[in-house]
């Protein structure tokens, strides 16, 4: 696949590369002018950004190309569907940029920029002009973590932390390592897919990884590869750098319609991730987020695809759990039969719900837990739908 016309990678004398960002739909000549005109309204509501390297992965001769689906806006994003905060993260926000849902883990939303913007993003609200949930000043969050000795894991997220300067990242690493009970620092990032050179060409970042990821206190890189075509040679090199510098890598991604909602594609992704040292961790059911209707896959269909994908590859390629990041916790989908859907709390906001097993009536049209009806006599809770998607009855 050729790179887009008039879009080239800049080569440095050192042999590394610097990607060039594209923020204007009109700068992508591969999209017909009449289509670009229609997509501008979408990009105005939900921010658009990509770079030349990632655009170069698209097969523009294929109208259904999965990389294109990941990054190029679609008119259906303007449909009235879902909510901007589909999992009610506001309810677990204990300070600006600080979320504490599970006892041992705190999220620091420390950056409001991404290397590119996935069209199905569940936090697209953070990139809107009137949003102030993210803060670059994490001092309040650090004080909160220091005051909560039960917190052993801190996830840096946003936005993408690797878009921050290395100097700022080192400051955060140093501050967290000064808190004795913080054992794990996680970095939620898609930069190994969007711009592997962010890691490959930054010796100071790699030195920071070696300094702050040790035998008893590790840094985990929570990568975000959605499709096997993102696993280019240079992306694998980026992961290899992290592994060699003492960072533990794993991958989490949602199931996305038109991208990885195919057993063969998902299996290939899982297997290749295991080969490069970044095995699958979570496969998420897409949250019912505003703008995400064209990317959603029903729960039952997603579970079937996931189960078929797990038939292939080694155990390292089959470690993922299929979960919903619900307001009340991570709900793992365990099984589906002709009449029922079986789930349990893998993680729970309420400690009393930890490990709780629940049975719902099968509904092949449901996208989210709130659309499911509990089976009578099982003490399974009914969650009231809070999003404007249609709730259909399950099969009789």
TORKE-519157 format. One record per residue (C-alpha): residue number from 1; x negated, z, y negated. Coordinates in pm, 1 decimal, m for minus. Example, Ala and Ser with C-alpha at 12.3 -4.5 7.8 and 13.67 -1.06 7.14 Angstrom:
<recs>
+-----+----------+----------+----------+
:  nr :       px :       pz :       py :
+-----+----------+----------+----------+
:   1 :  m1230.0 :    780.0 :    450.0 :
:   2 :  m1367.0 :    714.0 :    106.0 :
+-----+----------+----------+----------+
</recs>
This chain:
<recs>
+-----+----------+----------+----------+
:  nr :       px :       pz :       py :
+-----+----------+----------+----------+
:   1 :      0.0 :      0.0 :      0.0 :
:   2 :   m140.7 :    m97.9 :   m335.2 :
:   3 :   m140.8 :    139.1 :   m626.4 :
:   4 :    114.8 :     62.9 :   m900.2 :
:   5 :     18.7 :   m204.1 :  m1150.3 :
:   6 :   m164.7 :    m73.7 :  m1456.3 :
:   7 :   m207.8 :    267.4 :  m1291.0 :
:   8 :   m558.1 :    349.3 :  m1172.3 :
:   9 :   m756.8 :    656.0 :  m1073.6 :
:  10 :  m1042.5 :    747.8 :  m1304.7 :
:  11 :  m1370.2 :    788.2 :  m1120.7 :
:  12 :  m1618.0 :   1046.3 :  m1243.3 :
:  13 :  m1992.9 :   1012.5 :  m1206.5 :
:  14 :  m1982.5 :   1296.6 :   m954.4 :
:  15 :  m1765.8 :   1089.4 :   m721.9 :
:  16 :  m1458.8 :   1307.8 :   m766.5 :
:  17 :  m1141.4 :   1175.4 :   m917.7 :
:  18 :   m910.1 :   1277.3 :  m1198.9 :
:  19 :   m546.8 :   1185.2 :  m1171.1 :
:  20 :   m353.4 :   1053.4 :  m1467.3 :
:  21 :     m6.5 :   1192.3 :  m1528.8 :
:  22 :    303.5 :    986.2 :  m1598.5 :
:  23 :    595.8 :   1151.7 :  m1777.3 :
:  24 :    792.5 :    848.1 :  m1889.2 :
:  25 :   1002.4 :    643.5 :  m1646.1 :
:  26 :    924.0 :    335.2 :  m1856.7 :
:  27 :    556.8 :    369.6 :  m1757.9 :
:  28 :    640.4 :    285.7 :  m1394.6 :
:  29 :    667.2 :    m94.4 :  m1383.2 :
:  30 :    768.7 :    m95.1 :  m1015.6 :
:  31 :   1112.8 :     33.9 :  m1113.5 :
:  32 :   1333.5 :   m250.4 :  m1249.2 :
:  33 :   1414.9 :   m214.0 :  m1622.0 :
:  34 :   1789.9 :   m175.7 :  m1568.0 :
:  35 :   1731.5 :    101.4 :  m1313.7 :
:  36 :   1484.6 :    276.3 :  m1544.8 :
:  37 :   1748.0 :    277.9 :  m1817.9 :
:  38 :   1995.7 :    454.7 :  m1588.5 :
:  39 :   1740.5 :    705.5 :  m1463.2 :
:  40 :   1643.7 :    819.3 :  m1811.8 :
:  41 :   1961.1 :   1028.1 :  m1830.9 :
:  42 :   1860.0 :   1204.6 :  m1510.2 :
:  43 :   1505.7 :   1267.3 :  m1633.3 :
:  44 :   1646.5 :   1405.1 :  m1956.2 :
:  45 :   1839.3 :   1675.2 :  m1768.2 :
:  46 :   1586.6 :   1741.9 :  m1489.5 :
:  47 :   1228.4 :   1692.8 :  m1597.9 :
:  48 :   1023.1 :   1406.2 :  m1453.3 :
:  49 :    648.1 :   1406.3 :  m1399.8 :
:  50 :    418.6 :   1243.7 :  m1145.6 :
:  51 :     62.2 :   1112.4 :  m1125.3 :
:  52 :   m100.0 :    785.2 :  m1033.4 :
:  53 :   m244.5 :    910.2 :   m704.1 :
:  54 :     96.6 :   1017.7 :   m575.7 :
:  55 :    267.8 :    704.4 :   m703.6 :
:  56 :     11.2 :    510.5 :   m503.3 :
:  57 :    155.6 :    656.6 :   m181.4 :
:  58 :    488.9 :    480.5 :   m238.2 :
:  59 :    576.2 :    159.7 :    m57.6 :
:  60 :    768.0 :     m7.9 :   m338.8 :
:  61 :    893.6 :   m277.9 :   m102.4 :
:  62 :   1098.9 :    m15.0 :     78.0 :
:  63 :   1400.1 :     99.3 :   m129.5 :
:  64 :   1431.5 :    405.7 :     96.0 :
:  65 :   1064.4 :    499.2 :     90.0 :
:  66 :   1042.1 :    877.3 :    152.6 :
:  67 :    770.7 :    942.1 :   m105.5 :
:  68 :    984.2 :    763.3 :   m363.1 :
:  69 :   1278.0 :    984.6 :   m266.5 :
:  70 :   1064.0 :   1291.5 :   m326.4 :
:  71 :    959.5 :   1209.8 :   m678.6 :
:  72 :   1168.4 :    935.6 :   m844.3 :
:  73 :   1499.7 :   1048.2 :  m1000.4 :
:  74 :   1835.1 :    943.1 :   m856.1 :
:  75 :   2158.9 :    901.3 :  m1046.1 :
:  76 :   2342.8 :   1125.6 :   m796.8 :
:  77 :   2147.5 :   1422.7 :   m935.5 :
:  78 :   2398.9 :   1427.5 :  m1219.4 :
:  79 :   2689.7 :   1500.2 :   m982.2 :
:  80 :   2868.9 :   1830.9 :  m1036.8 :
:  81 :   2734.6 :   2019.8 :   m737.1 :
:  82 :   2557.6 :   2350.7 :   m683.1 :
:  83 :   2412.0 :   2607.3 :   m920.1 :
:  84 :   2079.0 :   2625.8 :  m1099.4 :
:  85 :   2005.5 :   2968.4 :   m947.7 :
:  86 :   2153.2 :   2913.0 :   m603.2 :
:  87 :   1998.0 :   3224.6 :   m448.4 :
:  88 :   2063.5 :   3450.0 :   m750.2 :
:  89 :   1698.6 :   3523.0 :   m816.2 :
:  90 :   1805.2 :   3682.1 :  m1142.0 :
:  91 :   1937.2 :   3978.1 :   m940.4 :
:  92 :   1591.5 :   4057.2 :   m800.1 :
:  93 :   1401.4 :   4006.0 :  m1126.3 :
:  94 :   1255.9 :   4344.3 :  m1218.6 :
:  95 :   1064.8 :   4221.7 :  m1522.8 :
:  96 :    999.8 :   3890.2 :  m1688.3 :
:  97 :    827.8 :   3670.8 :  m1432.3 :
:  98 :    844.6 :   3938.7 :  m1161.8 :
:  99 :   1072.4 :   3923.4 :   m856.7 :
: 100 :   1092.9 :   4196.0 :   m590.9 :
: 101 :   1334.4 :   4117.8 :   m308.7 :
: 102 :   1156.9 :   4242.4 :      4.1 :
: 103 :    977.4 :   4576.5 :     10.6 :
: 104 :    627.6 :   4449.6 :     84.7 :
: 105 :    626.8 :   4133.3 :   m128.3 :
: 106 :    637.6 :   4071.8 :   m503.8 :
: 107 :    653.7 :   3729.0 :   m668.6 :
: 108 :    471.0 :   3661.8 :   m993.4 :
: 109 :    614.5 :   3354.7 :  m1168.2 :
: 110 :    295.3 :   3291.3 :  m1358.9 :
: 111 :    320.8 :   2923.5 :  m1450.2 :
: 112 :    603.1 :   2693.6 :  m1557.2 :
: 113 :    434.2 :   2360.0 :  m1487.1 :
: 114 :    392.2 :   2164.2 :  m1162.0 :
: 115 :    160.5 :   1880.8 :  m1068.5 :
: 116 :    474.7 :   1672.2 :  m1028.7 :
: 117 :    840.3 :   1764.2 :  m1005.2 :
: 118 :   1011.2 :   1735.4 :   m668.8 :
: 119 :   1362.1 :   1605.7 :   m723.6 :
: 120 :   1510.9 :   1864.6 :   m485.9 :
: 121 :   1337.2 :   2162.7 :   m650.0 :
: 122 :   1535.6 :   2486.3 :   m619.9 :
: 123 :   1375.9 :   2628.8 :   m936.6 :
: 124 :   1428.5 :   2333.5 :  m1167.0 :
: 125 :   1590.1 :   2575.5 :  m1411.7 :
: 126 :   1240.4 :   2705.5 :  m1490.6 :
: 127 :   1139.9 :   2370.4 :  m1636.5 :
: 128 :   1429.3 :   2349.8 :  m1881.0 :
: 129 :   1368.6 :   2409.9 :  m2249.9 :
: 130 :   1597.2 :   2712.9 :  m2278.0 :
: 131 :   1449.0 :   2901.5 :  m1982.8 :
: 132 :   1211.8 :   3195.0 :  m2032.8 :
: 133 :   1189.3 :   3344.7 :  m1681.9 :
: 134 :    822.8 :   3254.2 :  m1642.2 :
: 135 :    543.3 :   3426.5 :  m1827.2 :
: 136 :    172.2 :   3352.4 :  m1842.9 :
: 137 :    116.3 :   3719.0 :  m1929.6 :
: 138 :    132.7 :   3891.9 :  m1591.4 :
: 139 :     23.7 :   4233.6 :  m1720.1 :
: 140 :    371.1 :   4383.4 :  m1680.8 :
: 141 :    390.3 :   4249.1 :  m1327.2 :
: 142 :     49.5 :   4392.3 :  m1244.4 :
: 143 :    159.0 :   4734.5 :  m1368.0 :
: 144 :    474.5 :   4710.0 :  m1158.2 :
: 145 :    274.5 :   4621.3 :   m846.5 :
: 146 :     25.9 :   4902.8 :   m908.6 :
: 147 :    316.3 :   5149.0 :   m933.8 :
: 148 :    465.4 :   5035.0 :   m598.4 :
: 149 :    227.4 :   5121.4 :   m312.4 :
: 150 :    460.1 :   4961.0 :    m57.1 :
: 151 :    368.3 :   4617.6 :   m196.6 :
: 152 :    100.4 :   4462.4 :     22.5 :
: 153 :    169.7 :   4093.0 :    m53.4 :
: 154 :    177.9 :   3919.4 :   m389.8 :
: 155 :    291.4 :   3558.6 :   m417.5 :
: 156 :    173.5 :   3360.3 :   m718.4 :
: 157 :    432.3 :   3094.5 :   m786.8 :
: 158 :    634.2 :   2935.9 :  m1062.6 :
: 159 :    565.6 :   2640.6 :  m1130.2 :
: 160 :    238.4 :   2580.6 :   m955.2 :
: 161 :    m38.5 :   2839.3 :  m1000.7 :
: 162 :   m309.9 :   2580.1 :   m935.5 :
: 163 :   m210.9 :   2409.1 :  m1261.5 :
: 164 :   m346.0 :   2715.9 :  m1438.6 :
: 165 :   m708.0 :   2724.2 :  m1547.5 :
: 166 :   m951.8 :   2858.1 :  m1293.1 :
: 167 :  m1056.8 :   3121.1 :  m1546.3 :
: 168 :   m701.0 :   3253.4 :  m1564.1 :
: 169 :   m661.9 :   3246.8 :  m1186.9 :
: 170 :   m983.5 :   3446.3 :  m1147.0 :
: 171 :   m852.1 :   3705.1 :  m1391.8 :
: 172 :   m536.7 :   3745.3 :  m1183.3 :
: 173 :   m735.6 :   3761.9 :   m858.0 :
: 174 :   m960.7 :   4032.0 :  m1006.7 :
: 175 :   m665.4 :   4235.4 :  m1130.4 :
: 176 :   m486.4 :   4218.2 :   m795.9 :
: 177 :   m798.4 :   4307.1 :   m599.7 :
: 178 :   m831.1 :   4616.8 :   m820.3 :
: 179 :   m499.3 :   4740.0 :   m674.8 :
: 180 :   m595.3 :   4898.4 :   m338.4 :
: 181 :   m263.8 :   4845.8 :   m158.2 :
: 182 :   m247.6 :   4468.6 :   m224.1 :
: 183 :   m386.5 :   4313.3 :     91.3 :
: 184 :   m264.5 :   3954.3 :     66.9 :
: 185 :   m259.4 :   3716.8 :   m230.6 :
: 186 :    m48.8 :   3409.0 :   m168.2 :
: 187 :    m62.9 :   3090.4 :   m373.2 :
: 188 :    250.0 :   2877.7 :   m351.9 :
: 189 :    131.8 :   2526.6 :   m433.0 :
: 190 :    192.2 :   2157.1 :   m377.4 :
: 191 :   m133.8 :   2054.1 :   m539.5 :
: 192 :   m300.3 :   1968.4 :   m204.3 :
: 193 :    m31.6 :   1699.1 :   m177.8 :
: 194 :     m3.5 :   1600.9 :   m544.5 :
: 195 :   m370.7 :   1623.2 :   m647.2 :
: 196 :   m624.2 :   1726.3 :   m381.0 :
: 197 :   m907.4 :   1693.5 :   m633.3 :
: 198 :   m781.4 :   2007.6 :   m806.8 :
: 199 :   m951.9 :   2186.3 :   m518.7 :
: 200 :  m1220.0 :   1935.8 :   m421.0 :
: 201 :  m1373.9 :   1898.1 :   m767.0 :
: 202 :  m1361.5 :   2261.6 :   m885.1 :
: 203 :  m1662.3 :   2455.3 :   m760.5 :
: 204 :  m1559.1 :   2765.2 :   m955.9 :
: 205 :  m1219.8 :   2773.2 :   m787.1 :
: 206 :  m1383.6 :   2746.6 :   m446.8 :
: 207 :  m1625.5 :   3024.5 :   m541.9 :
: 208 :  m1325.9 :   3238.6 :   m638.3 :
: 209 :  m1170.8 :   3175.3 :   m298.1 :
: 210 :  m1490.0 :   3291.5 :   m127.4 :
: 211 :  m1511.6 :   3596.3 :   m353.0 :
: 212 :  m1155.1 :   3721.0 :   m326.6 :
: 213 :  m1061.0 :   3619.3 :     28.5 :
: 214 :  m1240.0 :   3855.5 :    262.0 :
: 215 :  m1210.1 :   3989.6 :    616.6 :
: 216 :   m964.1 :   4266.0 :    522.5 :
: 217 :   m792.4 :   4113.4 :    218.2 :
: 218 :   m707.7 :   3746.7 :    245.1 :
: 219 :   m589.2 :   3472.1 :     14.6 :
: 220 :   m320.9 :   3255.4 :    173.8 :
: 221 :   m251.3 :   2907.0 :     46.7 :
: 222 :    115.9 :   2828.3 :    105.8 :
: 223 :     99.6 :   2448.8 :    101.2 :
: 224 :    399.1 :   2222.7 :     54.8 :
: 225 :    374.7 :   1897.5 :    248.3 :
: 226 :    716.0 :   1737.2 :    306.1 :
: 227 :    625.6 :   1413.9 :    483.2 :
: 228 :    335.4 :   1295.3 :    704.1 :
: 229 :    236.5 :   1027.7 :    451.7 :
: 230 :    132.4 :   1304.0 :    211.2 :
: 231 :   m133.8 :   1407.4 :    463.2 :
: 232 :   m392.3 :   1158.0 :    342.4 :
: 233 :   m761.0 :   1188.9 :    426.4 :
: 234 :   m832.8 :   1339.3 :     86.1 :
: 235 :   m544.2 :   1586.4 :    122.1 :
: 236 :   m690.0 :   1697.1 :    456.5 :
: 237 :  m1027.5 :   1738.3 :    284.4 :
: 238 :   m865.1 :   1964.1 :     27.4 :
: 239 :   m722.3 :   2185.1 :    300.3 :
: 240 :  m1058.6 :   2182.4 :    478.1 :
: 241 :  m1226.3 :   2312.9 :    162.0 :
: 242 :   m983.0 :   2602.7 :    149.9 :
: 243 :  m1038.9 :   2683.5 :    517.7 :
: 244 :  m1417.1 :   2673.1 :    478.2 :
: 245 :  m1391.3 :   2903.1 :    176.8 :
: 246 :  m1201.9 :   3169.5 :    370.1 :
: 247 :   m847.1 :   3084.2 :    264.9 :
: 248 :   m576.1 :   3090.0 :    531.8 :
: 249 :   m351.5 :   2784.8 :    502.0 :
: 250 :      2.5 :   2728.2 :    622.3 :
: 251 :    287.3 :   2499.1 :    521.3 :
: 252 :    646.5 :   2551.0 :    418.8 :
: 253 :    896.1 :   2287.4 :    315.4 :
: 254 :   1269.0 :   2219.2 :    310.8 :
: 255 :   1454.2 :   1965.1 :    517.5 :
: 256 :   1529.4 :   1678.3 :    279.9 :
: 257 :   1773.0 :   1396.1 :    332.0 :
: 258 :   1594.0 :   1061.8 :    340.6 :
: 259 :   1251.6 :   1226.5 :    365.6 :
: 260 :   1205.2 :   1436.0 :    677.4 :
: 261 :   1555.3 :   1460.1 :    829.2 :
: 262 :   1436.3 :   1274.5 :   1139.8 :
: 263 :   1299.3 :   1442.8 :   1454.7 :
: 264 :   1009.4 :   1198.6 :   1488.0 :
: 265 :    904.6 :   1238.6 :   1125.0 :
: 266 :    936.6 :   1616.6 :   1131.8 :
: 267 :    747.2 :   1640.7 :   1460.6 :
: 268 :    469.8 :   1418.9 :   1325.6 :
: 269 :    447.9 :   1636.7 :   1013.9 :
: 270 :    427.9 :   1957.3 :   1218.0 :
: 271 :    165.4 :   1818.0 :   1454.7 :
: 272 :    m58.4 :   1676.0 :   1180.9 :
: 273 :    m35.0 :   2002.0 :    988.3 :
: 274 :   m159.1 :   2190.5 :   1293.6 :
: 275 :   m447.2 :   1945.5 :   1333.4 :
: 276 :   m577.4 :   1998.8 :    979.1 :
: 277 :   m556.0 :   2378.8 :    995.9 :
: 278 :   m235.1 :   2420.5 :    794.8 :
: 279 :     30.3 :   2495.2 :   1059.6 :
: 280 :    402.9 :   2503.8 :    978.1 :
: 281 :    543.3 :   2837.5 :    862.7 :
: 282 :    900.2 :   2791.1 :    737.7 :
: 283 :   1137.3 :   2496.0 :    743.4 :
: 284 :   1400.2 :   2574.0 :    482.5 :
: 285 :   1760.6 :   2471.4 :    472.1 :
: 286 :   1794.0 :   2317.5 :    124.3 :
: 287 :   1946.8 :   2556.8 :   m126.0 :
: 288 :   2269.5 :   2438.3 :   m292.8 :
: 289 :   2095.9 :   2388.7 :   m626.0 :
: 290 :   2245.7 :   2190.6 :   m912.4 :
: 291 :   2132.2 :   1828.8 :   m890.5 :
: 292 :   2037.1 :   1849.6 :   m524.1 :
: 293 :   2341.8 :   1694.0 :   m358.2 :
: 294 :   2164.8 :   1366.4 :   m259.4 :
: 295 :   1891.8 :   1559.3 :    m78.8 :
: 296 :   2101.3 :   1804.3 :    124.2 :
: 297 :   2138.8 :   1805.9 :    502.6 :
: 298 :   2421.5 :   2004.4 :    671.5 :
: 299 :   2310.4 :   2314.5 :    862.5 :
: 300 :   2416.8 :   2193.5 :   1208.3 :
: 301 :   2250.7 :   1853.9 :   1170.9 :
: 302 :   1936.8 :   2019.6 :   1034.4 :
: 303 :   1921.1 :   2259.3 :   1326.9 :
: 304 :   1953.2 :   1970.2 :   1574.3 :
: 305 :   1673.6 :   1776.6 :   1404.2 :
: 306 :   1454.0 :   2086.3 :   1399.9 :
: 307 :   1513.2 :   2159.4 :   1768.0 :
: 308 :   1434.4 :   1802.7 :   1868.5 :
: 309 :   1114.9 :   1808.1 :   1659.2 :
: 310 :   1002.8 :   2124.9 :   1838.6 :
: 311 :   1003.5 :   1944.8 :   2173.5 :
: 312 :    670.8 :   1785.8 :   2085.1 :
: 313 :    322.4 :   1908.7 :   2007.6 :
: 314 :    130.2 :   2224.2 :   2089.3 :
: 315 :    249.0 :   2575.3 :   2017.0 :
: 316 :     57.7 :   2566.9 :   1688.0 :
: 317 :    277.2 :   2275.8 :   1577.6 :
: 318 :    595.2 :   2459.4 :   1676.6 :
: 319 :    561.6 :   2787.4 :   1488.1 :
: 320 :    807.6 :   2717.1 :   1208.2 :
: 321 :   1133.3 :   2906.9 :   1168.0 :
: 322 :   1443.2 :   2730.3 :   1036.1 :
: 323 :   1577.1 :   2957.3 :    762.7 :
: 324 :   1805.9 :   2981.0 :    462.4 :
: 325 :   1672.0 :   3167.7 :    158.7 :
: 326 :   2005.2 :   3330.3 :     87.3 :
: 327 :   2070.8 :   3578.2 :   m192.4 :
: 328 :   2079.7 :   3854.7 :     70.8 :
: 329 :   1768.8 :   3754.3 :    264.5 :
: 330 :   1607.7 :   3492.8 :    484.6 :
: 331 :   1868.8 :   3392.5 :    741.3 :
: 332 :   1716.2 :   3236.1 :   1051.6 :
: 333 :   1931.3 :   2982.5 :   1235.1 :
: 334 :   1887.9 :   3071.1 :   1602.0 :
: 335 :   2130.0 :   2847.7 :   1790.7 :
: 336 :   2436.8 :   2626.9 :   1766.4 :
: 337 :   2685.2 :   2560.8 :   2043.5 :
: 338 :   3019.1 :   2377.3 :   2056.3 :
: 339 :   3204.3 :   2644.4 :   1859.4 :
: 340 :   2957.3 :   2883.3 :   1697.2 :
: 341 :   2645.7 :   2915.1 :   1483.2 :
: 342 :   2416.3 :   3209.2 :   1564.6 :
: 343 :   2191.4 :   3351.6 :   1294.7 :
: 344 :   1999.6 :   3666.5 :   1212.1 :
: 345 :   1822.3 :   3822.7 :    916.9 :
: 346 :   1455.7 :   3735.5 :    945.9 :
: 347 :   1398.7 :   3915.2 :    612.9 :
: 348 :   1663.9 :   4119.9 :    434.9 :
: 349 :   1710.9 :   4241.9 :     80.5 :
: 350 :   1899.7 :   4543.7 :    219.1 :
: 351 :   1679.5 :   4728.9 :    470.8 :
: 352 :   1991.3 :   4805.8 :    675.7 :
: 353 :   2031.8 :   4431.9 :    741.8 :
: 354 :   1687.5 :   4378.0 :    890.7 :
: 355 :   1721.5 :   4193.8 :   1218.2 :
: 356 :   2101.4 :   4188.0 :   1193.1 :
: 357 :   2259.3 :   3933.5 :   1427.2 :
: 358 :   2561.4 :   3734.2 :   1305.3 :
: 359 :   2794.5 :   3473.6 :   1454.9 :
: 360 :   2984.6 :   3215.6 :   1250.3 :
: 361 :   3234.3 :   2948.8 :   1337.2 :
: 362 :   3067.7 :   2613.5 :   1370.4 :
: 363 :   3118.8 :   2392.0 :   1068.6 :
: 364 :   2937.5 :   2058.3 :   1078.8 :
: 365 :   3003.7 :   1999.5 :    708.4 :
: 366 :   2859.8 :   2328.9 :    581.5 :
: 367 :   2537.3 :   2326.4 :    382.1 :
: 368 :   2502.5 :   2698.7 :    319.3 :
: 369 :   2584.9 :   3038.5 :    463.0 :
: 370 :   2857.7 :   3093.2 :    204.1 :
: 371 :   3058.8 :   2807.5 :    352.8 :
: 372 :   3070.3 :   2958.8 :    700.6 :
: 373 :   3357.5 :   3165.8 :    841.5 :
: 374 :   3260.6 :   3468.3 :   1054.6 :
: 375 :   3379.5 :   3490.2 :   1412.1 :
: 376 :   3645.7 :   3760.3 :   1435.1 :
: 377 :   3550.5 :   4081.3 :   1606.9 :
: 378 :   3173.8 :   4039.9 :   1553.3 :
: 379 :   3128.4 :   4247.0 :   1236.9 :
: 380 :   2977.4 :   3939.9 :   1074.0 :
: 381 :   3004.7 :   3934.6 :    693.3 :
: 382 :   3186.3 :   3666.7 :    496.4 :
: 383 :   3004.0 :   3553.1 :    184.5 :
: 384 :   3212.9 :   3415.9 :    m97.6 :
: 385 :   3112.4 :   3064.0 :   m206.3 :
: 386 :   2968.1 :   3069.6 :   m557.2 :
: 387 :   2882.2 :   2700.6 :   m588.6 :
: 388 :   3117.6 :   2407.7 :   m662.8 :
: 389 :   3074.4 :   2234.5 :   m328.5 :
: 390 :   3374.0 :   2180.6 :   m108.2 :
: 391 :   3433.3 :   2433.6 :    168.8 :
: 392 :   3565.7 :   2263.8 :    482.1 :
: 393 :   3718.9 :   2422.0 :    785.9 :
: 394 :   3510.9 :   2427.1 :   1103.6 :
: 395 :   3615.0 :   2249.4 :   1423.3 :
: 396 :   3908.7 :   2396.1 :   1611.3 :
+-----+----------+----------+----------+
</recs>
